[in-house]
């Protein structure tokens, strides 16, 4: 049992470290951290829980809002998608930090096809039925 606790603790430290690197001043470091977080949280509930405790969703949304590269935006969107899979907590956090607005703003004619695919996939993971219409309408009104 001690081994499991140690592994869980190391996983949490690693995920938190990745989230911290997301605040780096270097765009390439943030891209790599976003990609690592996206991969770590793909189909891994333990990493998703660790990411939630580190506030990963709000960090990723902040990076999307202040994006400096298309690659960074793609990494953030993929990580958000992977965090929201089967996670009501992450979906609610995405709504709380107004993360739907930057995702919806990416649905434009000049957005590259690959990024559009990532955005559509991320939006599909958020279950609108589980949220009140107030959250959804607030996000949609912010686009107007």
DSSP file (Angstrom, degrees, kcal/mol; ACC not computed):
  #  RESIDUE AA STRUCTURE BP1 BP2  ACC     N-H-->O    O-->H-N    N-H-->O    O-->H-N    TCO  KAPPA ALPHA  PHI   PSI    X-CA   Y-CA   Z-CA
    1    1 A X     >        0   0    0      0, 0.0     4,-1.8     0, 0.0     5,-0.2   0.000 360.0 360.0 360.0 -32.0    0.0    0.0    0.0
    2    2 A X  H  >  +     0   0    0      1,-0.2     4,-2.3     2,-0.2     5,-0.2   0.872 360.0  56.1 -63.7 -36.5    2.9    2.4    0.7
    3    3 A X  H  > S+     0   0    0      1,-0.2     4,-2.6     2,-0.2    -1,-0.2   0.903 105.6  50.8 -62.8 -42.5    4.1    2.0   -2.9
    4    4 A X  H  > S+     0   0    0      1,-0.2     4,-2.8     2,-0.2    -1,-0.2   0.924 110.6  48.8 -62.2 -44.2    0.7    3.2   -4.3
    5    5 A X  H  X S+     0   0    0     -4,-1.8     4,-2.3     1,-0.2    -1,-0.2   0.894 111.7  49.4 -63.0 -39.9    0.7    6.2   -2.0
    6    6 A X  H  X S+     0   0    0     -4,-2.3     4,-2.6     2,-0.2    -2,-0.2   0.918 112.2  47.7 -65.9 -43.1    4.3    7.1   -3.1
    7    7 A X  H  X S+     0   0    0     -4,-2.6     4,-2.6     2,-0.2    -2,-0.2   0.922 112.3  49.2 -63.3 -44.5    3.3    6.7   -6.8
    8    8 A X  H  X S+     0   0    0     -4,-2.8     4,-2.3     1,-0.2    -1,-0.2   0.903 112.2  48.8 -61.4 -40.5    0.2    8.8   -6.3
    9    9 A X  H  X S+     0   0    0     -4,-2.3     4,-2.4     2,-0.2    -2,-0.2   0.921 111.9  47.9 -66.0 -44.7    2.3   11.5   -4.5
   10   10 A X  H  X S+     0   0    0     -4,-2.6     4,-2.6     2,-0.2    -2,-0.2   0.889 110.9  52.1 -63.3 -39.2    4.9   11.5   -7.3
   11   11 A X  H  X S+     0   0    0     -4,-2.6     4,-2.7     2,-0.2     5,-0.2   0.928 109.7  49.1 -61.3 -45.3    2.2   11.8   -9.9
   12   12 A X  H  X S+     0   0    0     -4,-2.3     4,-2.5     1,-0.2    -2,-0.2   0.911 112.0  48.4 -62.1 -42.7    0.7   14.7   -8.2
   13   13 A X  H  X S+     0   0    0     -4,-2.4     4,-2.3     2,-0.2    -1,-0.2   0.910 112.3  49.0 -63.1 -42.0    4.1   16.4   -7.9
   14   14 A X  H  X S+     0   0    0     -4,-2.6     4,-2.2     2,-0.2    -2,-0.2   0.940 112.5  46.5 -64.0 -47.5    4.8   15.8  -11.6
   15   15 A X  H  X S+     0   0    0     -4,-2.7     4,-2.4     1,-0.2    -2,-0.2   0.915 113.0  50.0 -62.3 -43.2    1.4   17.1  -12.7
   16   16 A X  H  X S+     0   0    0     -4,-2.5     4,-2.4    -5,-0.2    -1,-0.2   0.888 108.9  52.9 -62.6 -37.7    1.8   20.2  -10.5
   17   17 A X  H  X S+     0   0    0     -4,-2.3     4,-2.1     2,-0.2    -1,-0.2   0.902 108.3  49.8 -62.7 -41.1    5.2   20.8  -11.9
   18   18 A X  H  X S+     0   0    0     -4,-2.2     4,-1.1     2,-0.2    -2,-0.2   0.912 110.3  50.3 -63.2 -43.0    3.9   20.7  -15.4
   19   19 A X  H  < S+     0   0    0     -4,-2.4     3,-0.5     1,-0.2     4,-0.3   0.905 109.6  51.4 -62.6 -40.9    1.2   23.2  -14.5
   20   20 A X  H >< S+     0   0    0     -4,-2.4     3,-1.8     1,-0.2    -1,-0.2   0.889 104.6  55.6 -63.7 -39.0    3.8   25.5  -12.9
   21   21 A X  H >< S+     0   0    0     -4,-2.1     3,-2.4     1,-0.3    -1,-0.2   0.780  91.4  74.9 -63.9 -24.8    5.9   25.4  -16.1
   22   22 A X  T 3< S+     0   0    0     -4,-1.1    -1,-0.3    -3,-0.5    -2,-0.2   0.689  91.0  56.5 -61.2 -16.8    2.8   26.6  -17.9
   23   23 A X  T <  S+     0   0    0     -3,-1.8    -1,-0.3    -4,-0.3    -2,-0.2   0.350  81.1 129.1 -94.8   5.5    3.5   30.0  -16.4
   24   24 A X    <   -     0   0    0     -3,-2.4     6,-0.1     1,-0.1    -3,-0.0  -0.167  65.5-129.6 -58.4 153.4    7.0   30.1  -17.9
   25   25 A X  S    S+     0   0    0      4,-0.0     2,-0.5     5,-0.0    -1,-0.1   0.628  87.8  86.3 -79.5 -12.7    8.0   33.2  -19.8
   26   26 A X     >  -     0   0    0      1,-0.2     4,-1.9     2,-0.0     3,-0.2  -0.795  69.2-151.2 -94.5 124.9    9.2   31.0  -22.8
   27   27 A X  H  > S+     0   0    0     -2,-0.5     4,-2.6     1,-0.2     5,-0.2   0.893  96.3  54.9 -60.4 -42.3    6.5   30.1  -25.2
   28   28 A X  H  > S+     0   0    0      1,-0.2     4,-2.3     2,-0.2    -1,-0.2   0.880 106.9  50.7 -62.0 -38.0    8.2   26.8  -26.2
   29   29 A X  H  > S+     0   0    0      2,-0.2     4,-2.3     1,-0.2    -1,-0.2   0.905 111.0  48.8 -64.9 -41.1    8.3   25.7  -22.5
   30   30 A X  H  X S+     0   0    0     -4,-1.9     4,-2.6     2,-0.2    -2,-0.2   0.893 110.2  51.7 -66.3 -38.9    4.6   26.5  -22.2
   31   31 A X  H  X S+     0   0    0     -4,-2.6     4,-2.5     2,-0.2    -2,-0.2   0.936 111.9  46.2 -60.8 -46.6    3.8   24.5  -25.4
   32   32 A X  H  X S+     0   0    0     -4,-2.3     4,-2.5     1,-0.2    -2,-0.2   0.883 112.7  49.8 -65.2 -38.6    5.7   21.5  -24.1
   33   33 A X  H  X S+     0   0    0     -4,-2.3     4,-2.5     2,-0.2    -1,-0.2   0.909 111.3  49.3 -66.0 -41.6    4.1   21.7  -20.7
   34   34 A X  H  X S+     0   0    0     -4,-2.6     4,-2.5     2,-0.2    -2,-0.2   0.914 112.4  47.3 -63.0 -43.0    0.6   21.9  -22.3
   35   35 A X  H  X S+     0   0    0     -4,-2.5     4,-2.5     2,-0.2    -2,-0.2   0.906 112.4  49.9 -64.9 -41.3    1.4   18.9  -24.5
   36   36 A X  H  X S+     0   0    0     -4,-2.5     4,-2.7     2,-0.2    -2,-0.2   0.906 112.1  47.7 -63.5 -41.3    2.7   16.9  -21.6
   37   37 A X  H  X S+     0   0    0     -4,-2.5     4,-1.9     2,-0.2    -2,-0.2   0.912 110.8  51.4 -66.3 -42.0   -0.4   17.8  -19.5
   38   38 A X  H  < S+     0   0    0     -4,-2.5     4,-0.5     1,-0.2    -2,-0.2   0.933 115.0  42.7 -59.2 -46.0   -2.7   16.8  -22.4
   39   39 A X  H >< S+     0   0    0     -4,-2.5     3,-0.8     1,-0.2    -2,-0.2   0.895 112.5  52.8 -68.4 -40.1   -0.9   13.5  -22.8
   40   40 A X  H 3< S+     0   0    0     -4,-2.7     7,-0.3     1,-0.2    -1,-0.2   0.829 112.1  45.5 -65.6 -31.2   -0.7   12.8  -19.1
   41   41 A X  T >< S+     0   0    0     -4,-1.9     3,-0.8    -5,-0.2     2,-0.8   0.452  81.2 115.0 -95.2  -0.6   -4.4   13.3  -18.6
   42   42 A X  T <  S-     0   0    0     -3,-0.8    41,-0.1    -4,-0.5     3,-0.1  -0.605 103.6 -23.7 -72.3 112.1   -5.6   11.3  -21.6
   43   43 A X  T 3  S+     0   0    0     -2,-0.8     2,-0.5    39,-0.3    -1,-0.3   0.759 110.1 116.5  59.0  29.0   -7.5    8.4  -20.1
   44   44 A X    <>  -     0   0    0     -3,-0.8     4,-2.0     1,-0.1     3,-0.2  -0.854  41.6-174.4-130.9  98.6   -5.8    8.6  -16.7
   45   45 A X  H  > S+     0   0    0     -2,-0.5     4,-2.5     1,-0.2     5,-0.2   0.851  84.2  57.6 -60.8 -37.4   -8.1    9.5  -13.9
   46   46 A X  H  > S+     0   0    0      1,-0.2     4,-2.3     2,-0.2    -1,-0.2   0.919 109.3  44.7 -62.3 -42.8   -5.3    9.8  -11.4
   47   47 A X  H  > S+     0   0    0     -7,-0.3     4,-2.6    -3,-0.2    -1,-0.2   0.861 111.1  54.3 -69.5 -34.2   -3.5   12.5  -13.4
   48   48 A X  H  X S+     0   0    0     -4,-2.0     4,-2.0     2,-0.2    -2,-0.2   0.911 109.6  47.4 -64.1 -41.3   -6.8   14.2  -14.0
   49   49 A X  H  X S+     0   0    0     -4,-2.5     4,-2.1     2,-0.2    -2,-0.2   0.928 112.4  49.1 -64.8 -45.0   -7.4   14.4  -10.3
   50   50 A X  H  X S+     0   0    0     -4,-2.3     4,-1.1     1,-0.2    -2,-0.2   0.905 110.7  51.2 -61.1 -40.7   -3.9   15.7   -9.7
   51   51 A X  H  <>S+     0   0    0     -4,-2.6     5,-2.4     1,-0.2     4,-0.4   0.878 107.4  53.2 -64.0 -37.8   -4.4   18.3  -12.4
   52   52 A X  H ><5S+     0   0    0     -4,-2.0     3,-1.3     1,-0.2    -1,-0.2   0.912 106.8  51.6 -63.7 -42.0   -7.6   19.4  -10.8
   53   53 A X  H 3<5S+     0   0    0     -4,-2.1    -1,-0.2     1,-0.3    -2,-0.2   0.746 109.8  51.0 -67.2 -22.2   -5.9   19.9   -7.4
   54   54 A X  T 3<5S-     0   0    0     -4,-1.1    -1,-0.3    -3,-0.3    -2,-0.2   0.441 114.8-115.5 -93.2  -0.9   -3.2   22.1   -9.2
   55   55 A X  T <>5 +     0   0    0     -3,-1.3     4,-1.6    -4,-0.4    -3,-0.2   0.856  56.4 159.6  72.9  34.5   -5.8   24.3  -10.9
   56   56 A X  H  >< +     0   0    0     -5,-2.4     4,-2.7     1,-0.2     5,-0.2   0.861  64.0  58.0 -61.7 -39.3   -4.8   23.1  -14.4
   57   57 A X  H  > S+     0   0    0      1,-0.2     4,-2.6     2,-0.2    -1,-0.2   0.935 107.8  45.4 -61.5 -46.7   -8.1   24.2  -16.1
   58   58 A X  H  > S+     0   0    0      1,-0.2     4,-2.3     2,-0.2    -1,-0.2   0.874 113.2  51.3 -65.6 -35.0   -7.8   27.8  -15.1
   59   59 A X  H  X S+     0   0    0     -4,-1.6     4,-2.2     2,-0.2    -1,-0.2   0.923 111.5  47.4 -64.8 -44.1   -4.1   27.9  -16.1
   60   60 A X  H  X S+     0   0    0     -4,-2.7     4,-2.2     2,-0.2    -2,-0.2   0.894 111.6  49.8 -65.5 -40.6   -5.0   26.4  -19.5
   61   61 A X  H  X S+     0   0    0     -4,-2.6     4,-2.4    -5,-0.2    -1,-0.2   0.926 109.9  51.5 -63.6 -43.4   -7.8   28.9  -20.0
   62   62 A X  H  X S+     0   0    0     -4,-2.3     4,-1.9     1,-0.2    -2,-0.2   0.902 109.7  49.9 -59.4 -41.6   -5.5   31.8  -19.1
   63   63 A X  H  < S+     0   0    0     -4,-2.2    -1,-0.2     1,-0.2    -2,-0.2   0.885 109.9  51.1 -65.2 -38.2   -2.9   30.5  -21.6
   64   64 A X  H >< S+     0   0    0     -4,-2.2     3,-1.2     1,-0.2    -2,-0.2   0.909 109.8  49.7 -64.4 -41.3   -5.6   30.3  -24.3
   65   65 A X  H 3< S+     0   0    0     -4,-2.4    -1,-0.2     1,-0.3    -2,-0.2   0.886 121.2  34.1 -65.6 -38.9   -6.8   33.8  -23.7
   66   66 A X  T 3< S+     0   0    0     -4,-1.9    -1,-0.3    -5,-0.2    -2,-0.2  -0.115  88.5 163.9-107.2  34.9   -3.2   35.2  -23.8
   67   67 A X    <   -     0   0    0     -3,-1.2    -3,-0.1     1,-0.1     3,-0.1  -0.184  22.8-177.7 -61.3 144.9   -2.0   32.8  -26.5
   68   68 A X        +     0   0    0      1,-0.3     2,-0.3    -5,-0.1    -1,-0.1   0.401  68.3  30.5-119.5  -4.4    1.2   33.7  -28.3
   69   69 A X     >  -     0   0    0      1,-0.1     4,-1.9   -42,-0.1    -1,-0.3  -0.993  68.7-127.9-153.7 151.4    1.4   30.8  -30.6
   70   70 A X  H  > S+     0   0    0     -2,-0.3     4,-2.5     1,-0.2     5,-0.2   0.870 111.8  55.9 -64.8 -37.9   -1.0   28.5  -32.5
   71   71 A X  H  > S+     0   0    0      1,-0.2     4,-2.3     2,-0.2    -1,-0.2   0.897 106.5  50.1 -62.8 -40.5    0.9   25.4  -31.1
   72   72 A X  H  > S+     0   0    0      2,-0.2     4,-2.4     1,-0.2    -1,-0.2   0.916 110.2  50.1 -64.0 -43.4    0.3   26.6  -27.5
   73   73 A X  H  X S+     0   0    0     -4,-1.9     4,-2.6     1,-0.2    -2,-0.2   0.924 110.3  50.5 -61.1 -44.3   -3.4   27.1  -28.2
   74   74 A X  H  X S+     0   0    0     -4,-2.5     4,-2.5     1,-0.2    -2,-0.2   0.918 110.7  49.0 -59.8 -44.4   -3.6   23.6  -29.7
   75   75 A X  H  X S+     0   0    0     -4,-2.3     4,-2.3     1,-0.2    -1,-0.2   0.907 112.1  48.5 -62.6 -42.2   -1.9   22.1  -26.6
   76   76 A X  H  X S+     0   0    0     -4,-2.4     4,-2.6     2,-0.2    -2,-0.2   0.920 111.8  48.6 -64.5 -44.4   -4.2   24.0  -24.2
   77   77 A X  H  X S+     0   0    0     -4,-2.6     4,-2.6     2,-0.2    -2,-0.2   0.915 112.3  48.9 -63.6 -42.8   -7.3   22.9  -26.1
   78   78 A X  H  X S+     0   0    0     -4,-2.5     4,-2.7    -5,-0.2    -1,-0.2   0.911 111.8  48.9 -62.8 -42.1   -6.2   19.3  -26.1
   79   79 A X  H  X S+     0   0    0     -4,-2.3     4,-2.4     2,-0.2    -2,-0.2   0.915 111.5  49.1 -64.8 -42.3   -5.4   19.4  -22.4
   80   80 A X  H  X S+     0   0    0     -4,-2.6     4,-2.0     2,-0.2    -2,-0.2   0.927 111.1  50.9 -62.0 -43.9   -8.8   20.9  -21.6
   81   81 A X  H  X S+     0   0    0     -4,-2.6     4,-0.8     1,-0.2    -2,-0.2   0.950 112.1  45.9 -57.1 -49.9  -10.5   18.3  -23.8
   82   82 A X  H  < S+     0   0    0     -4,-2.7     3,-0.4     1,-0.2   -39,-0.3   0.845 112.4  50.9 -65.7 -33.6   -8.7   15.4  -22.0
   83   83 A X  H  < S+     0   0    0     -4,-2.4     7,-0.3     1,-0.2    -1,-0.2   0.835 108.7  51.9 -70.7 -32.0   -9.4   16.9  -18.6
   84   84 A X  H >< S+     0   0    0     -4,-2.0     3,-1.6    -5,-0.2     2,-0.4   0.597  78.3 114.7 -84.1 -10.5  -13.1   17.3  -19.3
   85   85 A X  T 3< S-     0   0    0     -4,-0.8     5,-0.1    -3,-0.4    41,-0.1  -0.465 102.7 -19.5 -63.7 119.8  -13.6   13.7  -20.4
   86   86 A X  T 3  S+     0   0    0     -2,-0.4     2,-0.5    39,-0.2    -1,-0.3   0.759 111.1 118.4  53.5  29.5  -15.9   12.0  -17.8
   87   87 A X    <>  +     0   0    0     -3,-1.6     4,-2.2    38,-0.2     5,-0.2  -0.825  37.0 177.6-131.2  95.8  -15.1   14.8  -15.3
   88   88 A X  H  > S+     0   0    0     -2,-0.5     4,-2.7     1,-0.2     5,-0.2   0.858  85.3  59.3 -60.8 -35.3  -17.9   16.9  -14.1
   89   89 A X  H  > S+     0   0    0      1,-0.2     4,-2.1     2,-0.2    -1,-0.2   0.919 108.3  43.1 -62.0 -44.1  -15.5   18.7  -11.8
   90   90 A X  H  > S+     0   0    0     -7,-0.3     4,-2.4     2,-0.2    -1,-0.2   0.880 112.8  53.1 -69.9 -36.9  -13.3   19.8  -14.7
   91   91 A X  H  X S+     0   0    0     -4,-2.2     4,-1.7     2,-0.2    -2,-0.2   0.920 110.9  46.8 -62.1 -43.5  -16.4   20.7  -16.8
   92   92 A X  H  X S+     0   0    0     -4,-2.7     4,-2.7     2,-0.2    -2,-0.2   0.889 111.1  51.8 -66.0 -38.7  -17.7   22.9  -13.9
   93   93 A X  H  X S+     0   0    0     -4,-2.1     4,-2.3     2,-0.2     6,-0.2   0.887 106.2  54.7 -64.5 -38.3  -14.3   24.5  -13.5
   94   94 A X  H  <>S+     0   0    0     -4,-2.4     5,-3.2     1,-0.2     6,-0.5   0.900 111.5  44.6 -60.3 -40.6  -14.2   25.3  -17.2
   95   95 A X  H ><5S+     0   0    0     -4,-1.7     3,-1.5     3,-0.2    -2,-0.2   0.909 111.1  53.8 -69.3 -42.5  -17.5   27.1  -16.8
   96   96 A X  H 3<5S+     0   0    0     -4,-2.7    -2,-0.2     1,-0.3    -1,-0.2   0.876 110.7  45.1 -61.7 -38.4  -16.4   28.9  -13.6
   97   97 A X  T 3<5S-     0   0    0     -4,-2.3    -1,-0.3    -5,-0.1    -2,-0.2   0.204 116.1-114.1 -93.6  18.4  -13.3   30.3  -15.2
   98   98 A X  T X>5 +     0   0    0     -3,-1.5     3,-0.7     1,-0.1     4,-0.6   0.834  64.0 151.5  57.9  36.8  -15.3   31.4  -18.3
   99   99 A X  H 3>< +     0   0    0     -5,-3.2     4,-1.2     1,-0.2    -4,-0.2   0.641  56.4  71.2 -74.5 -15.8  -13.3   28.9  -20.4
  100  100 A X  H 3> S+     0   0    0     -6,-0.5     4,-3.0     1,-0.2     5,-0.2   0.856  88.7  64.2 -68.3 -32.9  -16.1   28.4  -22.9
  101  101 A X  H <> S+     0   0    0     -3,-0.7     4,-2.4     1,-0.2     5,-0.2   0.949 103.9  42.5 -59.9 -53.9  -15.7   31.8  -24.3
  102  102 A X  H  X S+     0   0    0     -4,-0.6     4,-0.9     1,-0.2    -1,-0.2   0.871 115.4  51.7 -63.8 -32.1  -12.2   31.4  -25.7
  103  103 A X  H >< S+     0   0    0     -4,-1.2     3,-0.7     1,-0.2     4,-0.3   0.947 112.4  44.7 -65.0 -46.4  -13.1   27.9  -27.0
  104  104 A X  H >< S+     0   0    0     -4,-3.0     3,-1.5     1,-0.2    -2,-0.2   0.850 107.2  59.7 -66.5 -33.1  -16.2   29.3  -28.8
  105  105 A X  H 3< S+     0   0    0     -4,-2.4    -1,-0.2     1,-0.3    -2,-0.2   0.751  95.9  63.3 -66.9 -22.3  -14.2   32.2  -30.2
  106  106 A X  T << S+     0   0    0     -4,-0.9     2,-2.0    -3,-0.7    -1,-0.3   0.597  77.5  92.0 -77.1  -9.8  -11.9   29.7  -31.9
  107  107 A X    <   +     0   0    0     -3,-1.5     2,-0.3    -4,-0.3    -1,-0.2  -0.481  63.7 125.0 -83.8  69.2  -14.9   28.6  -34.0
  108  108 A X  S >  S-     0   0    0     -2,-2.0     3,-1.4     1,-0.0     8,-0.1  -0.844  74.6-110.2-126.5 162.0  -14.1   31.0  -36.8
  109  109 A X  T 3  S+     0   0    0     -2,-0.3    -1,-0.0     1,-0.3    -3,-0.0   0.758 115.4  52.2 -64.6 -25.6  -13.6   30.7  -40.5
  110  110 A X  T 3  S+     0   0    0      2,-0.1     2,-0.4     3,-0.0    -1,-0.3   0.393  80.7 110.8 -95.0   4.2   -9.9   31.6  -40.3
  111  111 A X  S <  S-     0   0    0     -3,-1.4     5,-0.1    -5,-0.1    -5,-0.0  -0.644  80.7-104.9 -76.9 131.1   -9.0   29.0  -37.6
  112  112 A X     >  -     0   0    0     -2,-0.4     4,-2.3     1,-0.1     3,-0.3  -0.220  27.5-117.1 -56.4 145.1   -6.8   26.2  -38.9
  113  113 A X  H  > S+     0   0    0      1,-0.2     4,-2.2     2,-0.2     5,-0.2   0.853 112.2  53.8 -54.3 -41.4   -8.6   22.9  -39.5
  114  114 A X  H  > S+     0   0    0      1,-0.2     4,-1.9     2,-0.2    -1,-0.2   0.918 111.0  45.9 -62.1 -43.2   -6.6   20.9  -37.0
  115  115 A X  H  > S+     0   0    0     -3,-0.3     4,-2.7     1,-0.2    -1,-0.2   0.886 109.3  55.4 -67.3 -38.4   -7.3   23.4  -34.3
  116  116 A X  H  X S+     0   0    0     -4,-2.3     4,-2.8     1,-0.2     5,-0.2   0.904 106.9  51.2 -59.2 -40.6  -11.0   23.5  -35.2
  117  117 A X  H  X S+     0   0    0     -4,-2.2     4,-2.2     2,-0.2    -1,-0.2   0.918 111.0  47.6 -62.6 -43.5  -11.1   19.7  -34.8
  118  118 A X  H  X S+     0   0    0     -4,-1.9     4,-2.5     2,-0.2    -2,-0.2   0.912 112.9  48.6 -63.4 -42.7   -9.5   20.0  -31.3
  119  119 A X  H  X S+     0   0    0     -4,-2.7     4,-2.9     2,-0.2     5,-0.2   0.932 111.3  49.2 -64.2 -46.3  -12.0   22.7  -30.3
  120  120 A X  H  X S+     0   0    0     -4,-2.8     4,-1.9     1,-0.2    -1,-0.2   0.902 112.4  49.0 -60.3 -40.7  -15.0   20.7  -31.5
  121  121 A X  H  X S+     0   0    0     -4,-2.2     4,-1.1    -5,-0.2    -1,-0.2   0.903 111.7  48.5 -65.4 -41.8  -13.7   17.7  -29.6
  122  122 A X  H >X S+     0   0    0     -4,-2.5     4,-0.7     1,-0.2     3,-0.6   0.924 111.9  48.9 -64.0 -44.3  -13.2   19.8  -26.5
  123  123 A X  H >< S+     0   0    0     -4,-2.9     3,-0.8     1,-0.2    -1,-0.2   0.857 106.5  57.2 -64.7 -34.1  -16.7   21.3  -26.7
  124  124 A X  H 3< S+     0   0    0     -4,-1.9    -1,-0.2     1,-0.2    -2,-0.2   0.788 101.1  57.8 -66.6 -26.7  -18.2   17.9  -27.2
  125  125 A X  H << S+     0   0    0     -4,-1.1     2,-0.7    -3,-0.6    -1,-0.2   0.682  88.2  85.5 -78.0 -17.4  -16.7   16.7  -23.9
  126  126 A X  S << S-     0   0    0     -3,-0.8     2,-1.0    -4,-0.7     3,-0.1  -0.763  77.1-142.4 -88.6 118.9  -18.5   19.4  -22.0
  127  127 A X    >   -     0   0    0     -2,-0.7     3,-1.3     1,-0.2     4,-0.3  -0.694  14.8-171.5 -85.0 102.7  -21.9   18.2  -21.1
  128  128 A X  G >  S+     0   0    0     -2,-1.0     3,-1.3     1,-0.3    -1,-0.2   0.785  81.6  68.0 -64.1 -26.3  -24.2   21.2  -21.4
  129  129 A X  G 3  S+     0   0    0      1,-0.3    -1,-0.3    -3,-0.1     4,-0.1   0.763  95.5  55.2 -66.0 -23.4  -27.0   19.2  -19.8
  130  130 A X  G <  S+     0   0    0     -3,-1.3     2,-0.3     2,-0.1    -1,-0.3   0.557 101.0  70.9 -87.3  -6.6  -25.2   19.1  -16.5
  131  131 A X  S <  S-     0   0    0     -3,-1.3     2,-0.0    -4,-0.3   -39,-0.0  -0.787  88.7-105.4-111.0 152.5  -24.9   22.9  -16.3
  132  132 A X    >>  -     0   0    0     -2,-0.3     4,-1.4     1,-0.1     3,-0.5  -0.358  29.5-116.5 -70.2 155.4  -27.5   25.5  -15.7
  133  133 A X  H 3> S+     0   0    0      1,-0.2     4,-3.0     2,-0.2     5,-0.3   0.743 112.2  68.5 -65.1 -21.5  -28.6   27.5  -18.7
  134  134 A X  H 3> S+     0   0    0      2,-0.2     4,-2.3     1,-0.2    -1,-0.2   0.930 100.4  46.0 -63.2 -45.2  -27.3   30.6  -16.8
  135  135 A X  H <> S+     0   0    0     -3,-0.5     4,-2.0     2,-0.2    -2,-0.2   0.935 116.7  44.7 -62.4 -45.8  -23.7   29.4  -17.3
  136  136 A X  H  X S+     0   0    0     -4,-1.4     4,-2.4     1,-0.2    -2,-0.2   0.930 114.8  46.6 -66.2 -45.8  -24.2   28.6  -20.9
  137  137 A X  H  X S+     0   0    0     -4,-3.0     4,-2.6     1,-0.2    -1,-0.2   0.851 109.8  55.1 -67.9 -31.9  -26.1   31.7  -21.8
  138  138 A X  H  X S+     0   0    0     -4,-2.3     4,-1.6    -5,-0.3    -1,-0.2   0.927 110.2  46.3 -63.5 -43.8  -23.4   33.8  -19.9
  139  139 A X  H  X S+     0   0    0     -4,-2.0     4,-0.6     1,-0.2    -2,-0.2   0.912 114.8  46.6 -64.5 -42.3  -20.7   32.3  -22.1
  140  140 A X  H >X S+     0   0    0     -4,-2.4     3,-0.7     1,-0.2     4,-0.6   0.871 110.2  52.7 -69.6 -36.2  -22.7   32.8  -25.3
  141  141 A X  H >< S+     0   0    0     -4,-2.6     3,-0.7     1,-0.2    -1,-0.2   0.829 100.1  63.2 -67.5 -30.6  -23.6   36.4  -24.4
  142  142 A X  H 3< S+     0   0    0     -4,-1.6    -1,-0.2     1,-0.2    -2,-0.2   0.761  98.9  56.2 -65.6 -23.0  -19.9   37.2  -23.8
  143  143 A X  H <<        0   0    0     -3,-0.7    -1,-0.2    -4,-0.6    -2,-0.2   0.766 360.0 360.0 -77.1 -25.7  -19.3   36.4  -27.5
  144  144 A X    <<        0   0    0     -3,-0.7    -1,-0.2    -4,-0.6    -2,-0.2   0.494 360.0 360.0 -69.7 360.0  -21.9   38.9  -28.7
